[in-house]
Amino acid sequence: MDIQAIISNLLVTMPIFLLSLSVHEAAHALTADYLGDSTARELGRATLNPLPHIDFLGTIVMPILSALSGGAALIGWAKPVPIDWHNLRNIRRDDTLIALAGPASNLLLSLLFFGMLLVVYSGTIDVSTGTPGEFLRRCVQYGLIINIALAVFNMIPLPPLDGSHLVANLLPDELAERYRALGLYGIIILLFLLNFTPLRTVLGSIIVGIYNLYTDGAALIVRAIF
């Protein structure tokens, strides 16, 4: 394990991760506000400032452990955005839309990084080792894979991740309440699955597969244009 290389990568990836996570959480808050619940906005969660979103385990510990264990990407979560269901017009529909807003925002952000990747691949900037262009290339690649990872990871159907909201809103009320009540147990189950089952490998394969679609697509577009 090359600790120096891991630390060097974390210095690049953590700011991108925190930005991407903040976009994710702000998307939840803004969608909730649009649908009638201003709770998260009033608590300062509709912001790109990462500090209000940080969950020590999900935002700090998990990404570092992922990097130390050679994970395909930084994965983690932030503090859940508070929602007052009494303010929503259609609880099941609106809660589902709020949940989907987070992963959708990361996919949109990945498209921004994809546009930057086209510039990197175009040959118009010097990306040789030690140049600003090489640093930009690393940032773009990490930006792509981190946002893909956040979108995929958060769709796992275990509380408190976004995918659990989709499942809960399809269940009968009593069963949905029991499912949501997993709470902290959901995190424990998730950590167990990541460390003692093939889930980490499966997630890594999905993330890398989508990342390869982006990079292959960028290469094809650049070749077609230039």
PyMOL commands that place a pseudoatom at each C-alpha (Angstrom):
pseudoatom trace, name=CA, resn=MET, resi=1, chain=A, elem=C, hetatm=0, pos=[0.000, 0.000, 0.000]
pseudoatom trace, name=CA, resn=ASP, resi=2, chain=A, elem=C, hetatm=0, pos=[1.515, 3.305, -1.101]
pseudoatom trace, name=CA, resn=ILE, resi=3, chain=A, elem=C, hetatm=0, pos=[0.298, 5.660, 1.636]
pseudoatom trace, name=CA, resn=GLN, resi=4, chain=A, elem=C, hetatm=0, pos=[1.930, 8.661, -0.008]
pseudoatom trace, name=CA, resn=ALA, resi=5, chain=A, elem=C, hetatm=0, pos=[0.046, 8.009, -3.257]
pseudoatom trace, name=CA, resn=ILE, resi=6, chain=A, elem=C, hetatm=0, pos=[-3.229, 7.508, -1.370]
pseudoatom trace, name=CA, resn=ILE, resi=7, chain=A, elem=C, hetatm=0, pos=[-2.789, 10.791, 0.510]
pseudoatom trace, name=CA, resn=SER, resi=8, chain=A, elem=C, hetatm=0, pos=[-1.902, 12.563, -2.737]
pseudoatom trace, name=CA, resn=ASN, resi=9, chain=A, elem=C, hetatm=0, pos=[-5.060, 11.217, -4.376]
pseudoatom trace, name=CA, resn=LEU, resi=10, chain=A, elem=C, hetatm=0, pos=[-7.213, 12.147, -1.372]
pseudoatom trace, name=CA, resn=LEU, resi=11, chain=A, elem=C, hetatm=0, pos=[-5.974, 15.744, -1.565]
pseudoatom trace, name=CA, resn=VAL, resi=12, chain=A, elem=C, hetatm=0, pos=[-7.414, 15.844, -5.091]
pseudoatom trace, name=CA, resn=THR, resi=13, chain=A, elem=C, hetatm=0, pos=[-10.473, 13.669, -4.624]
pseudoatom trace, name=CA, resn=MET, resi=14, chain=A, elem=C, hetatm=0, pos=[-11.832, 14.880, -1.282]
pseudoatom trace, name=CA, resn=PRO, resi=15, chain=A, elem=C, hetatm=0, pos=[-12.599, 18.453, -2.476]
pseudoatom trace, name=CA, resn=ILE, resi=16, chain=A, elem=C, hetatm=0, pos=[-14.352, 17.014, -5.550]
pseudoatom trace, name=CA, resn=PHE, resi=17, chain=A, elem=C, hetatm=0, pos=[-16.191, 14.515, -3.367]
pseudoatom trace, name=CA, resn=LEU, resi=18, chain=A, elem=C, hetatm=0, pos=[-17.349, 17.220, -0.945]
pseudoatom trace, name=CA, resn=LEU, resi=19, chain=A, elem=C, hetatm=0, pos=[-18.521, 19.427, -3.822]
pseudoatom trace, name=CA, resn=SER, resi=20, chain=A, elem=C, hetatm=0, pos=[-20.374, 16.532, -5.455]
pseudoatom trace, name=CA, resn=LEU, resi=21, chain=A, elem=C, hetatm=0, pos=[-21.962, 15.523, -2.156]
pseudoatom trace, name=CA, resn=SER, resi=22, chain=A, elem=C, hetatm=0, pos=[-23.019, 19.127, -1.513]
pseudoatom trace, name=CA, resn=VAL, resi=23, chain=A, elem=C, hetatm=0, pos=[-24.645, 19.316, -4.957]
pseudoatom trace, name=CA, resn=HIS, resi=24, chain=A, elem=C, hetatm=0, pos=[-26.441, 16.062, -4.144]
pseudoatom trace, name=CA, resn=GLU, resi=25, chain=A, elem=C, hetatm=0, pos=[-27.802, 17.307, -0.814]
pseudoatom trace, name=CA, resn=ALA, resi=26, chain=A, elem=C, hetatm=0, pos=[-28.667, 20.781, -2.119]
pseudoatom trace, name=CA, resn=ALA, resi=27, chain=A, elem=C, hetatm=0, pos=[-30.677, 19.085, -4.876]
pseudoatom trace, name=CA, resn=HIS, resi=28, chain=A, elem=C, hetatm=0, pos=[-32.696, 17.215, -2.232]
pseudoatom trace, name=CA, resn=ALA, resi=29, chain=A, elem=C, hetatm=0, pos=[-33.304, 20.442, -0.292]
pseudoatom trace, name=CA, resn=LEU, resi=30, chain=A, elem=C, hetatm=0, pos=[-34.234, 22.551, -3.317]
pseudoatom trace, name=CA, resn=THR, resi=31, chain=A, elem=C, hetatm=0, pos=[-36.585, 19.870, -4.675]
pseudoatom trace, name=CA, resn=ALA, resi=32, chain=A, elem=C, hetatm=0, pos=[-38.291, 19.598, -1.292]
pseudoatom trace, name=CA, resn=ASP, resi=33, chain=A, elem=C, hetatm=0, pos=[-38.636, 23.385, -1.182]
pseudoatom trace, name=CA, resn=TYR, resi=34, chain=A, elem=C, hetatm=0, pos=[-40.163, 23.398, -4.679]
pseudoatom trace, name=CA, resn=LEU, resi=35, chain=A, elem=C, hetatm=0, pos=[-42.631, 20.690, -3.644]
pseudoatom trace, name=CA, resn=GLY, resi=36, chain=A, elem=C, hetatm=0, pos=[-43.806, 22.665, -0.610]
pseudoatom trace, name=CA, resn=ASP, resi=37, chain=A, elem=C, hetatm=0, pos=[-41.458, 21.801, 2.267]
pseudoatom trace, name=CA, resn=SER, resi=38, chain=A, elem=C, hetatm=0, pos=[-38.981, 24.544, 3.123]
pseudoatom trace, name=CA, resn=THR, resi=39, chain=A, elem=C, hetatm=0, pos=[-37.588, 22.757, 6.219]
pseudoatom trace, name=CA, resn=ALA, resi=40, chain=A, elem=C, hetatm=0, pos=[-34.214, 21.871, 4.710]
pseudoatom trace, name=CA, resn=ARG, resi=41, chain=A, elem=C, hetatm=0, pos=[-33.764, 25.279, 3.082]
pseudoatom trace, name=CA, resn=GLU, resi=42, chain=A, elem=C, hetatm=0, pos=[-34.534, 27.066, 6.351]
pseudoatom trace, name=CA, resn=LEU, resi=43, chain=A, elem=C, hetatm=0, pos=[-31.954, 24.872, 8.121]
pseudoatom trace, name=CA, resn=GLY, resi=44, chain=A, elem=C, hetatm=0, pos=[-29.282, 25.916, 5.626]
pseudoatom trace, name=CA, resn=ARG, resi=45, chain=A, elem=C, hetatm=0, pos=[-29.139, 22.668, 3.677]
pseudoatom trace, name=CA, resn=ALA, resi=46, chain=A, elem=C, hetatm=0, pos=[-29.846, 24.233, 0.253]
pseudoatom trace, name=CA, resn=THR, resi=47, chain=A, elem=C, hetatm=0, pos=[-26.189, 25.185, -0.099]
pseudoatom trace, name=CA, resn=LEU, resi=48, chain=A, elem=C, hetatm=0, pos=[-22.981, 24.056, -1.782]
pseudoatom trace, name=CA, resn=ASN, resi=49, chain=A, elem=C, hetatm=0, pos=[-21.113, 24.684, 1.479]
pseudoatom trace, name=CA, resn=PRO, resi=50, chain=A, elem=C, hetatm=0, pos=[-20.187, 21.120, 2.572]
pseudoatom trace, name=CA, resn=LEU, resi=51, chain=A, elem=C, hetatm=0, pos=[-20.119, 21.870, 6.327]
pseudoatom trace, name=CA, resn=PRO, resi=52, chain=A, elem=C, hetatm=0, pos=[-23.905, 21.633, 6.932]
pseudoatom trace, name=CA, resn=HIS, resi=53, chain=A, elem=C, hetatm=0, pos=[-24.021, 18.316, 5.045]
pseudoatom trace, name=CA, resn=ILE, resi=54, chain=A, elem=C, hetatm=0, pos=[-21.137, 16.455, 6.704]
pseudoatom trace, name=CA, resn=ASP, resi=55, chain=A, elem=C, hetatm=0, pos=[-21.871, 13.156, 8.437]
pseudoatom trace, name=CA, resn=PHE, resi=56, chain=A, elem=C, hetatm=0, pos=[-18.689, 11.977, 10.157]
pseudoatom trace, name=CA, resn=LEU, resi=57, chain=A, elem=C, hetatm=0, pos=[-19.089, 8.309, 9.249]
pseudoatom trace, name=CA, resn=GLY, resi=58, chain=A, elem=C, hetatm=0, pos=[-20.495, 8.727, 5.749]
pseudoatom trace, name=CA, resn=THR, resi=59, chain=A, elem=C, hetatm=0, pos=[-18.641, 11.842, 4.613]
pseudoatom trace, name=CA, resn=ILE, resi=60, chain=A, elem=C, hetatm=0, pos=[-15.238, 11.393, 6.258]
pseudoatom trace, name=CA, resn=VAL, resi=61, chain=A, elem=C, hetatm=0, pos=[-14.649, 7.803, 7.398]
pseudoatom trace, name=CA, resn=MET, resi=62, chain=A, elem=C, hetatm=0, pos=[-16.234, 5.892, 4.509]
pseudoatom trace, name=CA, resn=PRO, resi=63, chain=A, elem=C, hetatm=0, pos=[-14.412, 7.765, 1.693]
pseudoatom trace, name=CA, resn=ILE, resi=64, chain=A, elem=C, hetatm=0, pos=[-11.052, 7.387, 3.450]
pseudoatom trace, name=CA, resn=LEU, resi=65, chain=A, elem=C, hetatm=0, pos=[-11.639, 3.671, 4.085]
pseudoatom trace, name=CA, resn=SER, resi=66, chain=A, elem=C, hetatm=0, pos=[-12.689, 3.284, 0.452]
pseudoatom trace, name=CA, resn=ALA, resi=67, chain=A, elem=C, hetatm=0, pos=[-9.435, 4.905, -0.696]
pseudoatom trace, name=CA, resn=LEU, resi=68, chain=A, elem=C, hetatm=0, pos=[-7.311, 2.851, 1.711]
pseudoatom trace, name=CA, resn=SER, resi=69, chain=A, elem=C, hetatm=0, pos=[-8.940, -0.391, 0.580]
pseudoatom trace, name=CA, resn=GLY, resi=70, chain=A, elem=C, hetatm=0, pos=[-8.350, 0.373, -3.092]
pseudoatom trace, name=CA, resn=GLY, resi=71, chain=A, elem=C, hetatm=0, pos=[-12.001, 1.064, -3.875]
pseudoatom trace, name=CA, resn=ALA, resi=72, chain=A, elem=C, hetatm=0, pos=[-12.984, 2.031, -7.412]
pseudoatom trace, name=CA, resn=ALA, resi=73, chain=A, elem=C, hetatm=0, pos=[-14.239, 5.390, -6.158]
pseudoatom trace, name=CA, resn=LEU, resi=74, chain=A, elem=C, hetatm=0, pos=[-14.953, 7.395, -3.063]
pseudoatom trace, name=CA, resn=ILE, resi=75, chain=A, elem=C, hetatm=0, pos=[-18.337, 6.338, -1.767]
pseudoatom trace, name=CA, resn=GLY, resi=76, chain=A, elem=C, hetatm=0, pos=[-20.312, 7.711, 1.146]
pseudoatom trace, name=CA, resn=TRP, resi=77, chain=A, elem=C, hetatm=0, pos=[-23.247, 9.773, 2.253]
pseudoatom trace, name=CA, resn=ALA, resi=78, chain=A, elem=C, hetatm=0, pos=[-24.133, 12.995, 4.049]
pseudoatom trace, name=CA, resn=LYS, resi=79, chain=A, elem=C, hetatm=0, pos=[-26.575, 13.836, 6.813]
pseudoatom trace, name=CA, resn=PRO, resi=80, chain=A, elem=C, hetatm=0, pos=[-30.111, 13.107, 5.613]
pseudoatom trace, name=CA, resn=VAL, resi=81, chain=A, elem=C, hetatm=0, pos=[-32.002, 16.190, 4.462]
pseudoatom trace, name=CA, resn=PRO, resi=82, chain=A, elem=C, hetatm=0, pos=[-34.887, 16.770, 6.921]
pseudoatom trace, name=CA, resn=ILE, resi=83, chain=A, elem=C, hetatm=0, pos=[-38.318, 16.526, 5.342]
pseudoatom trace, name=CA, resn=ASP, resi=84, chain=A, elem=C, hetatm=0, pos=[-41.645, 17.418, 6.961]
pseudoatom trace, name=CA, resn=TRP, resi=85, chain=A, elem=C, hetatm=0, pos=[-44.070, 15.204, 5.105]
pseudoatom trace, name=CA, resn=HIS, resi=86, chain=A, elem=C, hetatm=0, pos=[-47.018, 17.303, 6.320]
pseudoatom trace, name=CA, resn=ASN, resi=87, chain=A, elem=C, hetatm=0, pos=[-45.906, 20.033, 3.907]
pseudoatom trace, name=CA, resn=LEU, resi=88, chain=A, elem=C, hetatm=0, pos=[-45.898, 17.775, 0.841]
pseudoatom trace, name=CA, resn=ARG, resi=89, chain=A, elem=C, hetatm=0, pos=[-48.958, 17.654, -1.387]
pseudoatom trace, name=CA, resn=ASN, resi=90, chain=A, elem=C, hetatm=0, pos=[-48.515, 13.994, -2.382]
pseudoatom trace, name=CA, resn=ILE, resi=91, chain=A, elem=C, hetatm=0, pos=[-46.262, 12.269, 0.141]
pseudoatom trace, name=CA, resn=ARG, resi=92, chain=A, elem=C, hetatm=0, pos=[-45.309, 9.144, -1.808]
pseudoatom trace, name=CA, resn=ARG, resi=93, chain=A, elem=C, hetatm=0, pos=[-44.811, 10.925, -5.133]
pseudoatom trace, name=CA, resn=ASP, resi=94, chain=A, elem=C, hetatm=0, pos=[-43.007, 13.947, -3.695]
pseudoatom trace, name=CA, resn=ASP, resi=95, chain=A, elem=C, hetatm=0, pos=[-40.769, 11.909, -1.380]
pseudoatom trace, name=CA, resn=THR, resi=96, chain=A, elem=C, hetatm=0, pos=[-39.756, 9.788, -4.368]
pseudoatom trace, name=CA, resn=LEU, resi=97, chain=A, elem=C, hetatm=0, pos=[-38.952, 12.891, -6.437]
pseudoatom trace, name=CA, resn=ILE, resi=98, chain=A, elem=C, hetatm=0, pos=[-36.924, 14.373, -3.583]
pseudoatom trace, name=CA, resn=ALA, resi=99, chain=A, elem=C, hetatm=0, pos=[-34.969, 11.120, -3.237]
pseudoatom trace, name=CA, resn=LEU, resi=100, chain=A, elem=C, hetatm=0, pos=[-34.275, 10.899, -6.976]
pseudoatom trace, name=CA, resn=ALA, resi=101, chain=A, elem=C, hetatm=0, pos=[-33.085, 14.522, -7.116]
pseudoatom trace, name=CA, resn=GLY, resi=102, chain=A, elem=C, hetatm=0, pos=[-29.798, 13.642, -5.380]
pseudoatom trace, name=CA, resn=PRO, resi=103, chain=A, elem=C, hetatm=0, pos=[-28.558, 10.913, -7.743]
pseudoatom trace, name=CA, resn=ALA, resi=104, chain=A, elem=C, hetatm=0, pos=[-29.943, 12.871, -10.724]
pseudoatom trace, name=CA, resn=SER, resi=105, chain=A, elem=C, hetatm=0, pos=[-27.881, 15.909, -9.722]
pseudoatom trace, name=CA, resn=ASN, resi=106, chain=A, elem=C, hetatm=0, pos=[-24.740, 13.771, -9.667]
pseudoatom trace, name=CA, resn=LEU, resi=107, chain=A, elem=C, hetatm=0, pos=[-25.506, 12.430, -13.130]
pseudoatom trace, name=CA, resn=LEU, resi=108, chain=A, elem=C, hetatm=0, pos=[-25.944, 16.010, -14.368]
pseudoatom trace, name=CA, resn=LEU, resi=109, chain=A, elem=C, hetatm=0, pos=[-22.653, 16.977, -12.726]
pseudoatom trace, name=CA, resn=SER, resi=110, chain=A, elem=C, hetatm=0, pos=[-21.000, 13.994, -14.403]
pseudoatom trace, name=CA, resn=LEU, resi=111, chain=A, elem=C, hetatm=0, pos=[-22.121, 15.436, -17.757]
pseudoatom trace, name=CA, resn=LEU, resi=112, chain=A, elem=C, hetatm=0, pos=[-20.306, 18.664, -16.894]
pseudoatom trace, name=CA, resn=PHE, resi=113, chain=A, elem=C, hetatm=0, pos=[-17.137, 16.681, -16.212]
pseudoatom trace, name=CA, resn=PHE, resi=114, chain=A, elem=C, hetatm=0, pos=[-17.759, 14.794, -19.460]
pseudoatom trace, name=CA, resn=GLY, resi=115, chain=A, elem=C, hetatm=0, pos=[-17.701, 18.117, -21.318]
pseudoatom trace, name=CA, resn=MET, resi=116, chain=A, elem=C, hetatm=0, pos=[-14.394, 18.924, -19.644]
pseudoatom trace, name=CA, resn=LEU, resi=117, chain=A, elem=C, hetatm=0, pos=[-13.125, 15.469, -20.631]
pseudoatom trace, name=CA, resn=LEU, resi=118, chain=A, elem=C, hetatm=0, pos=[-13.758, 16.336, -24.283]
pseudoatom trace, name=CA, resn=VAL, resi=119, chain=A, elem=C, hetatm=0, pos=[-11.416, 19.313, -23.865]
pseudoatom trace, name=CA, resn=VAL, resi=120, chain=A, elem=C, hetatm=0, pos=[-8.771, 17.108, -22.242]
pseudoatom trace, name=CA, resn=TYR, resi=121, chain=A, elem=C, hetatm=0, pos=[-9.029, 14.520, -25.026]
pseudoatom trace, name=CA, resn=SER, resi=122, chain=A, elem=C, hetatm=0, pos=[-9.000, 17.153, -27.765]
pseudoatom trace, name=CA, resn=GLY, resi=123, chain=A, elem=C, hetatm=0, pos=[-5.249, 17.665, -27.481]
pseudoatom trace, name=CA, resn=THR, resi=124, chain=A, elem=C, hetatm=0, pos=[-5.627, 21.436, -27.122]
pseudoatom trace, name=CA, resn=ILE, resi=125, chain=A, elem=C, hetatm=0, pos=[-3.966, 21.410, -23.702]
pseudoatom trace, name=CA, resn=ASP, resi=126, chain=A, elem=C, hetatm=0, pos=[-0.736, 19.834, -22.488]
pseudoatom trace, name=CA, resn=VAL, resi=127, chain=A, elem=C, hetatm=0, pos=[-1.551, 16.936, -20.132]
pseudoatom trace, name=CA, resn=SER, resi=128, chain=A, elem=C, hetatm=0, pos=[1.989, 15.633, -19.701]
pseudoatom trace, name=CA, resn=THR, resi=129, chain=A, elem=C, hetatm=0, pos=[3.174, 14.749, -16.182]
pseudoatom trace, name=CA, resn=GLY, resi=130, chain=A, elem=C, hetatm=0, pos=[3.638, 17.702, -13.864]
pseudoatom trace, name=CA, resn=THR, resi=131, chain=A, elem=C, hetatm=0, pos=[1.691, 20.218, -15.964]
pseudoatom trace, name=CA, resn=PRO, resi=132, chain=A, elem=C, hetatm=0, pos=[-1.537, 22.042, -14.981]
pseudoatom trace, name=CA, resn=GLY, resi=133, chain=A, elem=C, hetatm=0, pos=[-3.181, 20.090, -17.789]
pseudoatom trace, name=CA, resn=GLU, resi=134, chain=A, elem=C, hetatm=0, pos=[-2.236, 16.810, -16.118]
pseudoatom trace, name=CA, resn=PHE, resi=135, chain=A, elem=C, hetatm=0, pos=[-3.781, 18.031, -12.855]
pseudoatom trace, name=CA, resn=LEU, resi=136, chain=A, elem=C, hetatm=0, pos=[-6.930, 19.029, -14.764]
pseudoatom trace, name=CA, resn=ARG, resi=137, chain=A, elem=C, hetatm=0, pos=[-7.079, 15.576, -16.356]
pseudoatom trace, name=CA, resn=ARG, resi=138, chain=A, elem=C, hetatm=0, pos=[-6.941, 13.919, -12.925]
pseudoatom trace, name=CA, resn=CYS, resi=139, chain=A, elem=C, hetatm=0, pos=[-9.644, 16.227, -11.567]
pseudoatom trace, name=CA, resn=VAL, resi=140, chain=A, elem=C, hetatm=0, pos=[-11.903, 15.510, -14.536]
pseudoatom trace, name=CA, resn=GLN, resi=141, chain=A, elem=C, hetatm=0, pos=[-11.437, 11.750, -14.284]
pseudoatom trace, name=CA, resn=TYR, resi=142, chain=A, elem=C, hetatm=0, pos=[-12.059, 11.753, -10.539]
pseudoatom trace, name=CA, resn=GLY, resi=143, chain=A, elem=C, hetatm=0, pos=[-15.019, 14.095, -10.972]
pseudoatom trace, name=CA, resn=LEU, resi=144, chain=A, elem=C, hetatm=0, pos=[-16.585, 11.656, -13.405]
pseudoatom trace, name=CA, resn=ILE, resi=145, chain=A, elem=C, hetatm=0, pos=[-16.057, 8.533, -11.364]
pseudoatom trace, name=CA, resn=ILE, resi=146, chain=A, elem=C, hetatm=0, pos=[-17.025, 10.131, -8.028]
pseudoatom trace, name=CA, resn=ASN, resi=147, chain=A, elem=C, hetatm=0, pos=[-20.331, 11.424, -9.378]
pseudoatom trace, name=CA, resn=ILE, resi=148, chain=A, elem=C, hetatm=0, pos=[-21.098, 8.122, -11.059]
pseudoatom trace, name=CA, resn=ALA, resi=149, chain=A, elem=C, hetatm=0, pos=[-20.271, 6.384, -7.782]
pseudoatom trace, name=CA, resn=LEU, resi=150, chain=A, elem=C, hetatm=0, pos=[-22.501, 8.687, -5.733]
pseudoatom trace, name=CA, resn=ALA, resi=151, chain=A, elem=C, hetatm=0, pos=[-25.420, 8.162, -8.109]
pseudoatom trace, name=CA, resn=VAL, resi=152, chain=A, elem=C, hetatm=0, pos=[-25.013, 4.364, -8.104]
pseudoatom trace, name=CA, resn=PHE, resi=153, chain=A, elem=C, hetatm=0, pos=[-24.196, 3.981, -4.408]
pseudoatom trace, name=CA, resn=ASN, resi=154, chain=A, elem=C, hetatm=0, pos=[-27.090, 6.112, -3.199]
pseudoatom trace, name=CA, resn=MET, resi=155, chain=A, elem=C, hetatm=0, pos=[-29.576, 4.047, -5.193]
pseudoatom trace, name=CA, resn=ILE, resi=156, chain=A, elem=C, hetatm=0, pos=[-28.865, 0.998, -3.005]
pseudoatom trace, name=CA, resn=PRO, resi=157, chain=A, elem=C, hetatm=0, pos=[-32.292, 0.220, -1.461]
pseudoatom trace, name=CA, resn=LEU, resi=158, chain=A, elem=C, hetatm=0, pos=[-31.222, 0.384, 2.192]
pseudoatom trace, name=CA, resn=PRO, resi=159, chain=A, elem=C, hetatm=0, pos=[-32.077, 3.187, 4.638]
pseudoatom trace, name=CA, resn=PRO, resi=160, chain=A, elem=C, hetatm=0, pos=[-30.905, 5.901, 4.830]
pseudoatom trace, name=CA, resn=LEU, resi=161, chain=A, elem=C, hetatm=0, pos=[-29.799, 5.866, 1.167]
pseudoatom trace, name=CA, resn=ASP, resi=162, chain=A, elem=C, hetatm=0, pos=[-32.005, 7.365, -1.541]
pseudoatom trace, name=CA, resn=GLY, resi=163, chain=A, elem=C, hetatm=0, pos=[-32.929, 4.028, -3.051]
pseudoatom trace, name=CA, resn=SER, resi=164, chain=A, elem=C, hetatm=0, pos=[-34.721, 3.093, 0.178]
pseudoatom trace, name=CA, resn=HIS, resi=165, chain=A, elem=C, hetatm=0, pos=[-37.254, 5.883, -0.382]
pseudoatom trace, name=CA, resn=LEU, resi=166, chain=A, elem=C, hetatm=0, pos=[-38.240, 4.409, -3.731]
pseudoatom trace, name=CA, resn=VAL, resi=167, chain=A, elem=C, hetatm=0, pos=[-38.788, 0.999, -2.141]
pseudoatom trace, name=CA, resn=ALA, resi=168, chain=A, elem=C, hetatm=0, pos=[-40.642, 2.383, 0.900]
pseudoatom trace, name=CA, resn=ASN, resi=169, chain=A, elem=C, hetatm=0, pos=[-43.015, 4.385, -1.282]
pseudoatom trace, name=CA, resn=LEU, resi=170, chain=A, elem=C, hetatm=0, pos=[-43.999, 1.222, -3.141]
pseudoatom trace, name=CA, resn=LEU, resi=171, chain=A, elem=C, hetatm=0, pos=[-44.819, -0.671, 0.073]
pseudoatom trace, name=CA, resn=PRO, resi=172, chain=A, elem=C, hetatm=0, pos=[-48.055, -0.664, 2.094]
pseudoatom trace, name=CA, resn=ASP, resi=173, chain=A, elem=C, hetatm=0, pos=[-47.996, 1.940, 4.881]
pseudoatom trace, name=CA, resn=GLU, resi=174, chain=A, elem=C, hetatm=0, pos=[-47.323, -0.412, 7.816]
pseudoatom trace, name=CA, resn=LEU, resi=175, chain=A, elem=C, hetatm=0, pos=[-44.580, -2.314, 5.988]
pseudoatom trace, name=CA, resn=ALA, resi=176, chain=A, elem=C, hetatm=0, pos=[-43.064, 0.941, 4.733]
pseudoatom trace, name=CA, resn=GLU, resi=177, chain=A, elem=C, hetatm=0, pos=[-42.803, 2.267, 8.311]
pseudoatom trace, name=CA, resn=ARG, resi=178, chain=A, elem=C, hetatm=0, pos=[-41.046, -0.894, 9.461]
pseudoatom trace, name=CA, resn=TYR, resi=179, chain=A, elem=C, hetatm=0, pos=[-38.691, -0.658, 6.513]
pseudoatom trace, name=CA, resn=ARG, resi=180, chain=A, elem=C, hetatm=0, pos=[-37.839, 3.001, 7.198]
pseudoatom trace, name=CA, resn=ALA, resi=181, chain=A, elem=C, hetatm=0, pos=[-37.309, 2.146, 10.875]
pseudoatom trace, name=CA, resn=LEU, resi=182, chain=A, elem=C, hetatm=0, pos=[-34.187, 0.186, 9.912]
pseudoatom trace, name=CA, resn=GLY, resi=183, chain=A, elem=C, hetatm=0, pos=[-32.388, 3.519, 10.258]
pseudoatom trace, name=CA, resn=LEU, resi=184, chain=A, elem=C, hetatm=0, pos=[-28.973, 2.959, 11.816]
pseudoatom trace, name=CA, resn=TYR, resi=185, chain=A, elem=C, hetatm=0, pos=[-29.375, -0.794, 11.309]
pseudoatom trace, name=CA, resn=GLY, resi=186, chain=A, elem=C, hetatm=0, pos=[-29.475, -0.092, 7.585]
pseudoatom trace, name=CA, resn=ILE, resi=187, chain=A, elem=C, hetatm=0, pos=[-26.020, 1.474, 7.790]
pseudoatom trace, name=CA, resn=ILE, resi=188, chain=A, elem=C, hetatm=0, pos=[-24.698, -1.499, 9.768]
pseudoatom trace, name=CA, resn=ILE, resi=189, chain=A, elem=C, hetatm=0, pos=[-26.200, -3.898, 7.210]
pseudoatom trace, name=CA, resn=LEU, resi=190, chain=A, elem=C, hetatm=0, pos=[-24.672, -1.841, 4.405]
pseudoatom trace, name=CA, resn=LEU, resi=191, chain=A, elem=C, hetatm=0, pos=[-21.201, -1.856, 5.983]
pseudoatom trace, name=CA, resn=PHE, resi=192, chain=A, elem=C, hetatm=0, pos=[-21.488, -5.619, 6.470]
pseudoatom trace, name=CA, resn=LEU, resi=193, chain=A, elem=C, hetatm=0, pos=[-22.513, -6.146, 2.842]
pseudoatom trace, name=CA, resn=LEU, resi=194, chain=A, elem=C, hetatm=0, pos=[-19.676, -3.936, 1.566]
pseudoatom trace, name=CA, resn=ASN, resi=195, chain=A, elem=C, hetatm=0, pos=[-17.058, -5.805, 3.565]
pseudoatom trace, name=CA, resn=PHE, resi=196, chain=A, elem=C, hetatm=0, pos=[-18.259, -9.404, 3.603]
pseudoatom trace, name=CA, resn=THR, resi=197, chain=A, elem=C, hetatm=0, pos=[-20.199, -9.926, 0.380]
pseudoatom trace, name=CA, resn=PRO, resi=198, chain=A, elem=C, hetatm=0, pos=[-19.516, -9.307, -3.334]
pseudoatom trace, name=CA, resn=LEU, resi=199, chain=A, elem=C, hetatm=0, pos=[-21.451, -6.003, -3.142]
pseudoatom trace, name=CA, resn=ARG, resi=200, chain=A, elem=C, hetatm=0, pos=[-18.292, -3.861, -3.272]
pseudoatom trace, name=CA, resn=THR, resi=201, chain=A, elem=C, hetatm=0, pos=[-17.091, -5.767, -6.336]
pseudoatom trace, name=CA, resn=VAL, resi=202, chain=A, elem=C, hetatm=0, pos=[-20.485, -5.467, -8.030]
pseudoatom trace, name=CA, resn=LEU, resi=203, chain=A, elem=C, hetatm=0, pos=[-20.677, -1.736, -7.322]
pseudoatom trace, name=CA, resn=GLY, resi=204, chain=A, elem=C, hetatm=0, pos=[-17.112, -1.255, -8.541]
pseudoatom trace, name=CA, resn=SER, resi=205, chain=A, elem=C, hetatm=0, pos=[-17.875, -3.083, -11.776]
pseudoatom trace, name=CA, resn=ILE, resi=206, chain=A, elem=C, hetatm=0, pos=[-20.994, -0.965, -12.411]
pseudoatom trace, name=CA, resn=ILE, resi=207, chain=A, elem=C, hetatm=0, pos=[-19.170, 2.292, -11.640]
pseudoatom trace, name=CA, resn=VAL, resi=208, chain=A, elem=C, hetatm=0, pos=[-16.149, 1.439, -13.803]
pseudoatom trace, name=CA, resn=GLY, resi=209, chain=A, elem=C, hetatm=0, pos=[-18.416, 0.197, -16.595]
pseudoatom trace, name=CA, resn=ILE, resi=210, chain=A, elem=C, hetatm=0, pos=[-20.336, 3.486, -16.711]
pseudoatom trace, name=CA, resn=TYR, resi=211, chain=A, elem=C, hetatm=0, pos=[-17.072, 5.431, -16.457]
pseudoatom trace, name=CA, resn=ASN, resi=212, chain=A, elem=C, hetatm=0, pos=[-15.708, 3.512, -19.442]
pseudoatom trace, name=CA, resn=LEU, resi=213, chain=A, elem=C, hetatm=0, pos=[-18.828, 4.421, -21.435]
pseudoatom trace, name=CA, resn=TYR, resi=214, chain=A, elem=C, hetatm=0, pos=[-18.082, 8.092, -20.758]
pseudoatom trace, name=CA, resn=THR, resi=215, chain=A, elem=C, hetatm=0, pos=[-14.407, 7.863, -21.691]
pseudoatom trace, name=CA, resn=ASP, resi=216, chain=A, elem=C, hetatm=0, pos=[-15.025, 5.712, -24.781]
pseudoatom trace, name=CA, resn=GLY, resi=217, chain=A, elem=C, hetatm=0, pos=[-17.775, 8.092, -25.870]
pseudoatom trace, name=CA, resn=ALA, resi=218, chain=A, elem=C, hetatm=0, pos=[-15.508, 11.097, -25.364]
pseudoatom trace, name=CA, resn=ALA, resi=219, chain=A, elem=C, hetatm=0, pos=[-12.765, 9.462, -27.439]
pseudoatom trace, name=CA, resn=LEU, resi=220, chain=A, elem=C, hetatm=0, pos=[-15.229, 8.725, -30.270]
pseudoatom trace, name=CA, resn=ILE, resi=221, chain=A, elem=C, hetatm=0, pos=[-16.586, 12.274, -30.255]
pseudoatom trace, name=CA, resn=VAL, resi=222, chain=A, elem=C, hetatm=0, pos=[-13.099, 13.816, -30.295]
pseudoatom trace, name=CA, resn=ARG, resi=223, chain=A, elem=C, hetatm=0, pos=[-11.998, 11.560, -33.154]
pseudoatom trace, name=CA, resn=ALA, resi=224, chain=A, elem=C, hetatm=0, pos=[-15.116, 12.487, -35.123]
pseudoatom trace, name=CA, resn=ILE, resi=225, chain=A, elem=C, hetatm=0, pos=[-14.531, 16.207, -34.627]
pseudoatom trace, name=CA, resn=PHE, resi=226, chain=A, elem=C, hetatm=0, pos=[-10.749, 16.412, -34.918]
for i in range(1, 226): cmd.bond("trace and resi %d" % i, "trace and resi %d" % (i + 1))
show_as sticks, trace
zoom trace
